[in-house]
Amino acid sequence: MSSDETPVVHIKRMEVYVEDCSSIYLLDEGRYEASAGPDDSLTHSIGLIEVEGKGIACLNIATQWGVVDFTVAVADRDPGTHFDGYEDIVEISFESLSGELLLVGWHTDWDEKKVHNIPPLPVGPGTYRLRYHTQGDAESWSIDGYYLQIWPAPQHDPAVLKTTSYLFQYLLSPEAWEPQ
């Protein structure tokens, strides 16, 4: 397989219900290991995404509760960044223990009807890269949608690819934040 071939990408669009806490979770199906406590090191957090252990990542969203539009693309290699139309874009490494992922909004009780299965990961268990795009006006809490890309990749440092929103700049560095 040459590097100039078009990636094979499986896309799933969904509406994710969030009960509270402005959080959506990416979880290994049936297998995830939360860390002993929050780890704010750069190897585990990049503002919009917090990897909380093996097989578990928290995706921060602007909406505290309600239904949000979410698209997930699982690819066999880097599908390329979509810079146009997105305000903030970040990447972080993620370890899948099972190769099967779920996406679910934060809830006080587990509700199977509100869980979304993600297309199977192309190489099963292993290390993947997450690239998270947000679009809309985060300052007024009007977000048009979220886009998450997942592909196999070796462990690598988190990266900010694009940042334009005031909210994301706060998430990156809350101690340096000054209200407008």
Buried (B, 14 or more C-beta within 10 A) or exposed (E): EEEEEEBEBBEBEBEBBBBEBBBBBBBBBEBBEEEEEEBEEEEBBBBBBBBBBBBBBBBBBBBEEEEBBBBBBBBBBBBEBBEEEBBBBBBBBBBBBBBBBBBBBBBEEEEEEBBBEBBBBBEEBBBBBBBBBBBBEBEEEEBEBBBBBBBBBEEEEBEBBBBEBBBBBBBBEEEEEEEE
